[in-house]
Amino acid sequence: MSIDHYAVIGNPISHSKSPDIHQYFAKQTGQSLSYKTILAEKNDFKKMVDDFFMNQQGKGLNVTVPFKEDAWNLVDKKTQRAELAGAVNTIIPQRDGRLLGDNTDGIGLLNDLMKNYHLQIKQKNILLLGAGGAARGIIKPLLDAEPALLIIANRTVSKAHQLARIFESFGRLNACGFDELEHQSFDIIINATASSLNKQIPAIPASTITNETVAYDLMYSKINTPFNQWCLDNGAKQVFDGLGMLVEQAAEAFYLWRNVRPETHDVIEKLLQQSA
């Protein structure tokens, strides 16, 4: 029996949990497939993608840092959510040989918030920190969940306003700088900056947090990320990291490739046990 081949491409890539996640999905759903990592240098991205699909008969490819924008430029066509995100993290080869690009990050976040943590998004005030690619990929799904208001805050204010203009037709949102958040508080605060990677905290006032605030960091860690710890220290009700989002976005990619939707709860638990 032939085995279908999948992979994730990025740099660095050795730390990726994607092979484990997709093998868990395959076992759970009775699918026969292989899933590997591909380390690519910046100038070799297109060549390695072409090689994977043309010479290795790849059936699907995940794309991670720093190649999501390269993938957006490379694919022949894009879904609406990939078009709006300005980034592609999932490539699906079509029967005619063309490559379809999608972005599953936003739906992955939404599923983690609403399905795994049972958070209500509708009519909530949400603060999104950051205006880079990670933030852009999750704005439309968040607006689809009908929050009362979504504020995009960024250190460089012009970038926040630029994102707000792109998505203004999809829901109620605004943009500002970190220093304009004084005297505002939020139900949910999502950190889409890379601050936790650098062991830093976005320069937002503690007044954004109340004892009902839920904080979510897109980064994941064995211990609380610096951002999540800061939120707890300032009275946040709950904090979550991005491990569940990682699994949920992978589940959406698996569904796009295999037309089977895997269960995610047990996979998240397995990963938590591995990192304990």
C-alpha positions as CSV (number, residue, x, y, z in Angstrom):
1,M,0.0,0.0,0.0
2,S,1.4,3.4,-1.0
3,I,1.9,6.0,1.7
4,D,1.1,9.7,1.1
5,H,3.8,12.1,2.0
6,Y,3.4,15.4,3.9
7,A,5.9,17.8,5.4
8,V,6.5,21.1,7.2
9,I,9.1,23.5,5.8
10,G,10.8,26.3,7.8
11,N,14.0,27.6,9.4
12,P,14.6,26.6,12.1
13,I,12.5,23.4,12.0
14,S,14.1,20.7,14.2
15,H,11.9,21.8,17.1
16,S,8.7,21.4,15.2
17,K,5.9,19.4,16.9
18,S,4.0,19.0,13.6
19,P,5.4,15.5,12.7
20,D,4.2,14.2,16.1
21,I,0.8,15.9,15.8
22,H,0.1,14.6,12.3
23,Q,1.2,11.1,13.2
24,Y,-1.2,11.2,16.2
25,F,-3.9,12.3,13.8
26,A,-3.1,9.6,11.3
27,K,-3.2,6.9,13.9
28,Q,-6.4,8.2,15.4
29,T,-8.2,8.3,12.0
30,G,-6.7,5.1,10.5
31,Q,-4.8,7.0,7.8
32,S,-1.6,5.8,6.1
33,L,0.9,8.7,5.7
34,S,4.4,10.0,6.4
35,Y,5.2,13.5,7.7
36,K,8.7,15.0,7.9
37,T,10.4,18.3,8.4
38,I,12.2,20.2,5.7
39,L,14.9,22.7,6.6
40,A,15.2,25.4,3.9
41,E,17.6,28.3,3.4
42,K,15.9,31.6,2.5
43,N,17.0,31.4,-1.2
44,D,16.0,27.8,-1.6
45,F,12.4,27.9,-0.6
46,K,10.8,27.7,-4.0
47,K,13.2,25.1,-5.2
48,M,12.5,22.8,-2.2
49,V,8.7,23.3,-2.5
50,D,8.9,22.4,-6.2
51,D,11.1,19.3,-5.4
52,F,8.7,18.1,-2.7
53,F,5.6,18.2,-4.9
54,M,7.2,17.3,-8.3
55,N,9.9,14.7,-7.3
56,Q,8.7,13.4,-4.0
57,Q,5.0,13.3,-4.9
58,G,4.1,15.4,-1.8
59,K,0.4,15.5,-1.0
60,G,0.5,18.5,1.2
61,L,2.9,21.0,2.9
62,N,2.8,23.1,6.0
63,V,4.8,26.3,6.0
64,T,6.2,28.0,9.1
65,V,8.5,30.8,10.0
66,P,10.0,32.6,8.0
67,F,8.3,31.4,4.8
68,K,4.6,32.1,5.1
69,E,4.8,35.2,3.0
70,D,7.0,33.4,0.5
71,A,4.4,30.7,0.2
72,W,1.7,33.4,-0.3
73,N,3.7,34.7,-3.3
74,L,4.5,31.2,-4.6
75,V,1.1,29.5,-4.8
76,D,-1.1,29.6,-7.9
77,K,-4.3,30.5,-6.0
78,K,-5.4,31.3,-2.5
79,T,-8.4,30.9,-0.3
80,Q,-10.1,34.1,1.0
81,R,-8.6,33.6,4.5
82,A,-5.1,33.2,3.0
83,E,-5.6,36.3,0.8
84,L,-6.6,38.4,3.7
85,A,-3.9,37.0,6.0
86,G,-1.2,37.9,3.6
87,A,0.4,34.5,4.5
88,V,0.0,30.8,3.6
89,N,0.7,28.1,6.2
90,T,-0.9,25.2,4.3
91,I,-0.4,24.2,0.6
92,I,-2.8,21.8,-1.1
93,P,-1.8,20.4,-4.5
94,Q,-4.7,20.5,-7.0
95,R,-5.5,17.8,-9.7
96,D,-4.3,20.1,-12.4
97,G,-0.9,20.5,-10.8
98,R,-1.5,24.0,-9.4
99,L,-0.9,24.8,-5.8
100,L,-3.7,26.2,-3.5
101,G,-2.6,28.2,-0.5
102,D,-4.7,28.4,2.7
103,N,-4.1,29.8,6.2
104,T,-5.4,27.8,9.1
105,D,-3.9,29.9,11.9
106,G,-7.1,32.0,12.6
107,I,-9.5,29.1,12.7
108,G,-6.9,27.2,14.9
109,L,-7.0,30.1,17.4
110,L,-10.8,30.4,17.3
111,N,-11.3,26.7,17.9
112,D,-8.8,26.7,20.8
113,L,-10.5,29.7,22.4
114,M,-14.1,28.5,21.9
115,K,-14.0,24.7,21.7
116,N,-11.2,23.9,24.1
117,Y,-11.5,26.8,26.6
118,H,-15.2,27.5,26.1
119,L,-14.6,31.2,25.8
120,Q,-17.4,33.5,24.6
121,I,-16.1,35.9,21.9
122,K,-19.5,37.4,20.9
123,Q,-20.0,40.9,22.3
124,K,-16.7,40.8,24.2
125,N,-14.1,43.6,24.0
126,I,-10.8,42.1,22.6
127,L,-7.3,43.6,22.6
128,L,-5.0,42.2,19.9
129,L,-1.3,43.1,20.5
130,G,0.9,43.2,17.5
131,A,0.4,44.1,13.8
132,G,2.7,41.6,12.1
133,G,1.9,38.4,10.2
134,A,0.7,36.5,13.3
135,A,-1.9,39.2,14.1
136,R,-3.0,39.6,10.5
137,G,-3.7,35.9,10.2
138,I,-6.2,35.9,13.1
139,I,-8.2,39.1,12.6
140,K,-10.9,38.0,10.2
141,P,-11.8,34.8,12.2
142,L,-12.0,36.9,15.4
143,L,-14.3,39.4,13.7
144,D,-16.4,36.6,12.3
145,A,-17.1,35.6,16.0
146,E,-18.7,39.0,16.4
147,P,-16.9,40.7,19.3
148,A,-18.3,44.0,20.5
149,L,-15.0,45.6,19.6
150,L,-11.5,44.5,18.5
151,I,-8.7,46.9,19.1
152,I,-5.4,46.3,17.3
153,A,-2.5,47.9,19.3
154,N,1.1,48.0,18.2
155,R,4.3,49.8,19.1
156,T,4.4,51.3,15.5
157,V,0.9,52.8,15.4
158,S,0.9,53.2,11.6
159,K,1.1,49.4,11.1
160,A,-1.9,48.9,13.4
161,H,-4.0,51.5,11.4
162,Q,-2.9,49.8,8.2
163,L,-4.3,46.5,9.4
164,A,-7.5,48.1,10.6
165,R,-8.1,49.6,7.2
166,I,-7.7,46.1,5.6
167,F,-10.3,44.5,7.8
168,E,-12.6,47.4,8.6
169,S,-15.5,46.0,6.5
170,F,-15.6,42.7,8.4
171,G,-16.5,44.0,11.9
172,R,-16.1,46.7,14.5
173,L,-12.4,47.4,15.1
174,N,-10.0,50.2,15.9
175,A,-6.3,50.7,16.1
176,C,-3.9,52.5,18.5
177,G,-0.5,52.6,20.0
178,F,0.4,50.8,23.3
179,D,0.5,54.2,25.0
180,E,-3.1,54.9,24.1
181,L,-4.5,52.0,26.1
182,E,-4.5,53.8,29.5
183,H,-7.9,53.6,31.2
184,Q,-9.2,50.9,28.9
185,S,-9.8,47.3,30.0
186,F,-10.6,44.2,28.0
187,D,-12.4,40.9,28.3
188,I,-9.7,39.1,26.2
189,I,-6.1,40.1,25.5
190,I,-4.3,38.2,22.7
191,N,-0.5,38.6,22.4
192,A,0.5,38.2,18.7
193,T,3.9,39.9,19.2
194,A,7.1,38.0,19.4
195,S,7.8,39.5,22.8
196,S,7.7,36.2,24.7
197,L,10.4,34.8,22.5
198,N,12.6,37.6,23.6
199,K,11.5,37.2,27.3
200,Q,9.9,40.7,27.1
201,I,6.4,42.1,27.7
202,P,4.6,44.5,25.4
203,A,4.6,47.9,26.9
204,I,0.9,48.1,27.7
205,P,-0.5,49.5,31.0
206,A,-1.7,47.1,33.7
207,S,-5.0,48.9,33.7
208,T,-6.0,46.9,30.6
209,I,-6.4,43.9,32.9
210,T,-9.3,43.3,35.3
211,N,-10.1,40.2,37.4
212,E,-12.3,39.0,34.6
213,T,-9.7,39.3,31.8
214,V,-8.5,36.3,30.0
215,A,-5.1,36.5,28.3
216,Y,-3.8,34.3,25.5
217,D,-0.2,34.2,24.1
218,L,0.2,32.8,20.7
219,M,3.6,31.5,21.8
220,Y,3.7,28.3,23.9
221,S,6.0,27.2,26.7
222,K,6.4,24.6,29.4
223,I,6.0,27.3,32.0
224,N,3.9,30.5,31.7
225,T,5.2,32.8,29.0
226,P,6.5,36.2,30.3
227,F,3.4,37.9,28.9
228,N,1.0,35.4,30.6
229,Q,2.9,35.6,33.9
230,W,2.7,39.4,33.8
231,C,-1.1,39.2,33.2
232,L,-1.5,36.9,36.2
233,D,0.7,39.2,38.3
234,N,-1.7,42.0,37.4
235,G,-4.9,40.1,38.3
236,A,-6.0,38.3,35.1
237,K,-8.6,35.6,35.6
238,Q,-7.0,33.0,33.3
239,V,-4.1,32.7,30.9
240,F,-3.6,30.3,28.0
241,D,-0.7,29.7,25.6
242,G,-0.7,28.7,21.9
243,L,-0.2,25.0,22.2
244,G,-3.9,24.3,21.5
245,M,-3.8,26.7,18.6
246,L,-0.9,24.8,17.1
247,V,-2.8,21.5,17.3
248,E,-6.1,23.1,16.1
249,Q,-4.5,24.7,13.0
250,A,-2.8,21.4,12.2
251,A,-6.2,19.6,12.5
252,E,-7.7,22.0,10.0
253,A,-4.8,21.4,7.6
254,F,-5.2,17.6,8.1
255,Y,-8.9,18.0,7.2
256,L,-8.1,20.0,4.1
257,W,-5.7,17.3,2.9
258,R,-7.5,14.1,4.0
259,N,-11.2,15.2,4.3
260,V,-11.2,13.7,7.8
261,R,-11.5,15.9,10.8
262,P,-9.4,14.5,13.7
263,E,-10.1,15.0,17.4
264,T,-7.7,17.3,19.1
265,H,-8.2,17.0,22.8
266,D,-6.2,13.8,23.3
267,V,-3.4,15.1,21.1
268,I,-3.1,18.3,23.1
269,E,-3.0,16.2,26.3
270,K,-0.2,14.0,24.8
271,L,1.9,17.1,24.0
272,L,1.3,18.5,27.5
273,Q,2.5,15.2,29.0
274,Q,5.6,15.2,26.8
275,S,6.6,18.7,27.9
276,A,5.8,18.1,31.6
